[in-house]
Amino acid sequence: MPLSPPTALQSLYRNRKGFLSQNCLFICDFDMLFTYILAGWEGSATDSRVWADALAKGFSVPEGFYYLADAGYPHCKELLIPFRGVRYHLQEWGAAGVRYVFCDIYNFL
């Protein structure tokens, strides 16, 4: 669904690729069920800023657990971040016999 913020706010919702978007944080468990959603941040907001907002609003990661995040998130003890500059490929996962699941967020909304 296209994003249509008021004209005065459109610059905030313009992401680094130049189009209007929202930045949202979706967290799911091993059964691919969503356990936390933080939506509505403007597209220009960084992942680190959205993460900090979730923590400020009371979200916490249980001791001994970690979340897998992309390289835009901050390095901290609760998040596993891929190394910058390393290209991870699904073909390599398949050769290793690793099972992965794709989550279609649009079917959730």
N, CA, C and O of each residue as an XYZ file, in Angstrom:
436
protein
N       0.848     -1.163      0.000
C       0.000      0.000      0.000
C       0.903      1.238      0.000
O       1.833      1.315      0.803
N       0.649      2.195     -0.875
C       1.473      3.403     -0.938
C       1.359      4.237      0.340
O       0.305      4.300      0.972
N       2.446      4.856      0.688
C       2.499      5.731      1.852
C       2.193      7.153      1.409
O       2.767      7.629      0.430
N       1.288      7.848      2.120
C       0.896      9.208      1.744
C       0.864     10.132      2.956
O      -0.215     10.520      3.404
N       2.028     10.490      3.493
C       2.031     11.435      4.606
C       1.690     12.839      4.104
O       1.789     13.104      2.906
N       1.291     13.738      5.000
C       1.022     15.118      4.576
C       2.263     15.714      3.902
O       3.391     15.342      4.224
N       2.050     16.618      2.992
C       3.135     17.219      2.220
C       4.235     17.773      3.112
O       5.417     17.628      2.801
N       3.861     18.405      4.215
C       4.849     19.006      5.121
C       5.757     17.964      5.764
O       6.857     18.306      6.200
N       5.329     16.698      5.837
C       6.112     15.642      6.492
C       6.814     14.709      5.506
O       7.557     13.820      5.923
N       6.591     14.897      4.215
C       7.122     13.940      3.242
C       8.641     13.830      3.263
O       9.180     12.753      3.006
N       9.332     14.903      3.559
C      10.800     14.813      3.579
C      11.276     13.873      4.684
O      12.304     13.215      4.530
N      10.545     13.801      5.792
C      10.913     12.885      6.880
C      10.723     11.426      6.473
O      11.485     10.557      6.897
N       9.719     11.160      5.660
C       9.400      9.789      5.264
C      10.151      9.349      4.007
O       9.988      8.213      3.562
N      10.964     10.222      3.434
C      11.746      9.854      2.254
C      12.993      9.102      2.720
O      13.809      9.646      3.465
N      13.133      7.871      2.285
C      14.263      7.044      2.730
C      15.509      7.326      1.902
O      15.488      8.174      1.009
N      16.589      6.620      2.195
C      17.862      6.863      1.518
C      17.831      6.499      0.040
O      18.708      6.917     -0.716
N      16.840      5.731     -0.377
C      16.708      5.373     -1.793
C      15.817      6.364     -2.543
O      15.654      6.259     -3.759
N      15.241      7.328     -1.816
C      14.500      8.393     -2.459
C      12.993      8.256     -2.503
O      12.314      9.157     -2.996
N      12.443      7.141     -1.997
C      10.987      7.031     -2.021
C      10.419      7.087     -0.608
O      11.152      6.931      0.368
N       9.105      7.312     -0.503
C       8.445      7.440      0.792
C       8.248      6.062      1.413
O       7.798      5.132      0.745
N       8.586      5.936      2.698
C       8.449      4.658      3.383
C       8.366      4.871      4.887
O       8.576      5.972      5.395
N       8.056      3.788      5.577
C       8.108      3.752      7.037
C       9.191      2.774      7.447
O       9.471      1.813      6.730
N       9.802      3.015      8.597
C      10.757      2.078      9.161
C      10.067      1.421     10.347
O       9.641      2.107     11.275
N       9.954      0.106     10.322
C       9.250     -0.643     11.361
C      10.165     -1.731     11.914
O      11.040     -2.238     11.212
N       9.953     -2.077     13.168
C      10.692     -3.168     13.809
C       9.711     -4.306     14.072
O       8.727     -4.132     14.792
N       9.980     -5.463     13.489
C       9.160     -6.658     13.689
C      10.053     -7.736     14.282
O      11.113     -8.037     13.732
N       9.638     -8.314     15.391
C      10.410     -9.377     16.044
C       9.534    -10.620     16.091
O       8.364    -10.559     16.467
N      10.124    -11.759     15.698
C       9.364    -13.008     15.724
C      10.144    -14.079     16.469
O      11.350    -13.959     16.683
N       9.427    -15.132     16.860
C      10.047    -16.239     17.570
C      10.447    -17.329     16.572
O      10.355    -17.123     15.362
N      10.889    -18.483     17.072
C      11.344    -19.555     16.193
C      10.221    -20.172     15.371
O      10.483    -20.838     14.370
N       8.972    -19.960     15.780
C       7.826    -20.451     15.016
C       7.345    -19.425     14.003
O       6.282    -19.587     13.403
N       8.139    -18.353     13.811
C       7.832    -17.271     12.888
C       6.537    -16.539     13.262
O       5.825    -16.039     12.391
N       6.243    -16.483     14.557
C       5.111    -15.718     15.056
C       5.631    -14.391     15.589
O       6.616    -14.352     16.326
N       4.972    -13.319     15.216
C       5.416    -12.007     15.673
C       5.157    -11.850     17.169
O       4.057    -12.107     17.656
N       6.191    -11.424     17.880
C       6.082    -11.229     19.322
C       6.176     -9.753     19.712
O       5.823     -9.377     20.830
N       6.658     -8.914     18.779
C       6.772     -7.476     19.058
C       6.749     -6.719     17.741
O       7.389     -7.121     16.770
N       6.002     -5.616     17.718
C       5.933     -4.760     16.539
C       6.022     -3.311     16.983
O       5.305     -2.879     17.886
N       6.903     -2.571     16.343
C       7.006     -1.127     16.551
C       6.955     -0.505     15.162
O       7.926     -0.578     14.409
N       5.831      0.103     14.823
C       5.625      0.647     13.484
C       5.449      2.155     13.531
O       5.152      2.736     14.575
N       5.640      2.774     12.370
C       5.317      4.172     12.236
C       6.473      5.139     12.151
O       6.262      6.330     11.923
N       7.699      4.655     12.331
C       8.842      5.557     12.214
C       8.984      6.000     10.770
O       8.741      5.225      9.845
N       9.382      7.264     10.581
C       9.571      7.778      9.231
C      10.704      7.029      8.531
O      11.616      6.515      9.179
N      10.635      6.976      7.213
C      11.608      6.231      6.416
C      13.037      6.710      6.552
O      13.970      5.952      6.288
N      13.226      7.962      6.960
C      14.588      8.477      7.125
C      15.222      8.049      8.448
O      16.417      8.260      8.655
N      14.431      7.448      9.349
C      14.960      7.005     10.643
C      15.865      5.791     10.460
O      15.553      4.893      9.677
N      16.967      5.763     11.170
C      17.887      4.629     11.082
C      17.375      3.461     11.922
O      16.575      3.646     12.839
N      17.843      2.266     11.599
C      17.479      1.083     12.384
C      17.925      1.241     13.837
O      17.216      0.824     14.752
N      19.085      1.836     14.049
C      19.590      2.044     15.408
C      18.650      2.930     16.218
O      18.431      2.698     17.407
N      18.103      3.937     15.566
C      17.177      4.852     16.249
C      15.868      4.152     16.614
O      15.323      4.372     17.695
N      15.371      3.315     15.717
C      14.147      2.557     15.988
C      14.391      1.564     17.124
O      13.536      1.394     17.993
N      15.557      0.905     17.120
C      15.916     -0.034     18.186
C      15.968      0.680     19.536
O      15.438      0.176     20.526
N      16.603      1.848     19.577
C      16.693      2.626     20.826
C      15.305      3.008     21.315
O      15.057      3.009     22.521
N      14.396      3.332     20.402
C      13.029      3.683     20.790
C      12.312      2.472     21.389
O      11.592      2.606     22.379
N      12.504      1.298     20.797
C      11.879      0.081     21.343
C      12.365     -0.171     22.768
O      11.567     -0.498     23.646
N      13.672     -0.020     23.000
C      14.219     -0.212     24.354
C      13.671      0.833     25.315
O      13.373      0.517     26.467
N      13.532      2.083     24.852
C      12.995      3.154     25.700
C      11.531      2.909     26.051
O      11.050      3.373     27.084
N      10.822      2.175     25.182
C       9.400      1.880     25.421
C       9.201      0.581     26.186
O       8.075      0.094     26.295
N      10.286      0.012     26.719
C      10.158     -1.154     27.583
C      10.474     -2.492     26.963
O      10.424     -3.508     27.655
N      10.801     -2.533     25.674
C      11.169     -3.810     25.074
C      12.490     -4.278     25.670
O      13.405     -3.478     25.865
N      12.588     -5.554     25.954
C      13.840     -6.098     26.466
C      14.061     -7.502     25.908
O      13.113     -8.203     25.555
N      15.300     -7.886     25.838
C      15.680     -9.218     25.377
C      16.024    -10.033     26.619
O      16.875     -9.621     27.407
N      15.372    -11.193     26.808
C      15.673    -12.003     27.991
C      17.154    -12.382     28.053
O      17.789    -12.600     27.022
N      17.687    -12.455     29.246
C      19.090    -12.829     29.456
C      19.374    -14.175     28.793
O      18.607    -15.127     28.942
N      20.472    -14.242     28.068
C      20.867    -15.488     27.406
C      20.259    -15.669     26.019
O      20.536    -16.668     25.354
N      19.438    -14.722     25.571
C      18.827    -14.791     24.246
C      19.378    -13.669     23.383
O      19.869    -12.659     23.888
N      19.289    -13.865     22.061
C      19.807    -12.898     21.106
C      18.856    -12.809     19.929
O      18.115    -13.750     19.644
N      18.879    -11.689     19.256
C      18.115    -11.520     18.029
C      19.081    -11.312     16.871
O      20.111    -10.652     17.009
N      18.726    -11.889     15.725
C      19.491    -11.700     14.510
C      18.986    -10.426     13.844
O      17.784    -10.280     13.626
N      19.871     -9.517     13.523
C      19.491     -8.242     12.923
C      20.404     -7.946     11.743
O      21.441     -8.587     11.570
N      20.009     -6.970     10.933
C      20.871     -6.622      9.807
C      21.928     -5.612     10.238
O      21.949     -5.165     11.385
N      22.794     -5.265      9.308
C      23.957     -4.439      9.631
C      23.603     -3.011     10.033
O      24.477     -2.281     10.501
N      22.362     -2.591      9.868
C      21.951     -1.244     10.260
C      21.722     -1.088     11.749
O      21.615      0.034     12.244
N      21.646     -2.197     12.473
C      21.392     -2.145     13.913
C      22.704     -1.987     14.675
O      23.772     -2.311     14.156
N      22.622     -1.491     15.898
C      23.855     -1.254     16.664
C      24.468     -2.560     17.167
O      23.766     -3.554     17.355
N      25.752     -2.545     17.376
C      26.421     -3.687     18.002
C      26.154     -3.604     19.496
O      26.539     -2.639     20.155
N      25.490     -4.628     20.022
C      25.199     -4.688     21.456
C      25.064     -6.154     21.840
O      25.023     -7.029     20.975
N      24.995     -6.416     23.130
C      25.003     -7.818     23.584
C      23.735     -8.581     23.221
O      23.735     -9.811     23.267
N      22.644     -7.885     22.858
C      21.382     -8.570     22.551
C      21.209     -8.902     21.071
O      20.334     -9.690     20.716
N      22.028     -8.315     20.210
C      21.849     -8.479     18.767
C      23.039     -9.162     18.116
O      24.190     -8.872     18.442
N      22.751    -10.074     17.188
C      23.778    -10.698     16.361
C      23.729    -10.003     15.005
O      22.725    -10.080     14.297
N      24.808     -9.331     14.651
C      24.887     -8.527     13.440
C      25.882     -9.169     12.483
O      26.961     -9.576     12.915
N      25.552     -9.275     11.184
C      26.536     -9.824     10.232
C      27.729     -8.895     10.089
O      27.619     -7.690     10.314
N      28.862     -9.456      9.718
C      30.054     -8.654      9.496
C      29.855     -7.781      8.261
O      29.350     -8.247      7.239
N      30.250     -6.523      8.358
C      30.154     -5.620      7.203
C      31.132     -6.084      6.128
O      32.257     -6.488      6.422
N      30.687     -6.019      4.894
C      31.543     -6.380      3.777
C      31.550     -7.861      3.439
O      32.136     -8.253      2.429
N      30.914     -8.697      4.257
C      30.853    -10.135      3.987
C      29.535    -10.416      3.278
O      28.475    -10.012      3.756
N      29.595    -11.104      2.148
C      28.389    -11.418      1.385
C      27.910    -12.807      1.770
O      28.608    -13.797      1.549
N      26.720    -12.875      2.344
C      26.130    -14.147      2.747
C      25.163    -14.587      1.650
O      24.364    -13.782      1.171
N      25.228    -15.839      1.255
C      24.437    -16.317      0.134
C      23.593    -17.516      0.545
O      24.041    -18.384      1.294
N      22.363    -17.545      0.039
C      21.469    -18.661      0.336
C      21.988    -19.967     -0.253
O      21.726    -21.034      0.301
N      22.718    -19.905     -1.366
C      23.266    -21.126     -1.971
C      24.219    -21.815     -1.001
O      24.244    -23.043     -0.914
N      25.000    -21.026     -0.274
C      25.925    -21.604      0.696
C      25.157    -22.261      1.833
O      25.569    -23.305      2.338
N      24.043    -21.658      2.237
C      23.229    -22.254      3.298
C      22.661    -23.587      2.829
O      22.649    -24.562      3.581
N      22.185    -23.628      1.569
C      21.613    -24.857      1.026
C      22.637    -25.971      0.963
O      22.326    -27.123      1.269
N      23.859    -25.638      0.567
C      24.925    -26.650      0.485
C      25.268    -27.192      1.867
O      25.707    -28.335      1.999
N      25.070    -26.377      2.889
C      25.372    -26.809      4.252
C      24.201    -27.563      4.887
O      24.318    -28.064      6.005
N      23.067    -27.645      4.170
C      21.900    -28.344      4.708
C      21.166    -27.549      5.770
O      20.433    -28.120      6.578
N      21.355    -26.231      5.777
C      20.687    -25.377      6.765
C      19.286    -25.045      6.268
O      19.100    -24.695      5.102
N      18.310    -25.154      7.150
C      16.925    -24.842      6.808
C      16.660    -23.379      7.119
O      16.988    -22.912      8.209
N      16.082    -22.663      6.198
C      15.725    -21.275      6.433
C      14.276    -21.072      6.001
O      13.756    -21.803      5.159
N      13.648    -20.086      6.581
C      12.241    -19.806      6.314
C      12.113    -18.351      5.902
O      12.695    -17.469      6.534
N      11.358    -18.100      4.850
C      11.091    -16.733      4.443
C       9.769    -16.295      5.058
O       8.799    -17.051      5.082
N       9.747    -15.087      5.545
C       8.551    -14.545      6.170
C       8.011    -13.441      5.268
O       8.715    -12.471      4.986
N       6.797    -13.580      4.825
C       6.177    -12.577      3.971
C       5.372    -11.626      4.831
O       4.246    -11.936      5.219
N       5.943    -10.470      5.132
C       5.314     -9.512      6.020
C       3.987     -9.000      5.453
O       3.088     -8.657      6.222
N       3.847     -8.942      4.135
C       2.626     -8.409      3.539
C       1.429     -9.307      3.790
O       0.295     -8.828      3.799
N       1.653    -10.602      3.994
C       0.543    -11.492      4.333
C       0.145    -11.324      5.791
O      -0.956    -11.713      6.181
N       1.017    -10.756      6.589
C       0.715    -10.527      8.005
C      -0.182     -9.311      8.180
O      -1.097     -9.320      9.004
N       0.081     -8.269      7.408
C      -0.634     -6.994      7.590
C      -2.048     -7.028      7.106
O      -2.757     -6.026      7.199
